[in-house]
Amino acid sequence: MTLVVVSIVVFVALLVAVFVFVGWRDRKRLSSAEDSAAARDATAARERYAAERHVVQGEVWRRGQIPNS
């Protein structure tokens, strides 16, 4: 009985390892320079938007017009 349980555990562990390896390999193969450029553009736009909001909030604070949250 112990041999059967150990065999099943080893088999399941190998299946999980193969699934993870194939997923990792395919993800690495499918990423392209275009994906990297799109991610950089999105990050830059997000940071630019955050900086603009920070400036606007600072101006409101300096003028004494504290908005109600």
Secondary structure, DSSP 8 states (H G I E B T S, - for coil): -HHHHHHHHHHHHHHHHHHHHHHHHHHHHH--HHHHHHHHHHHHHHHHHHHHHHHHHHHHHHTT-----
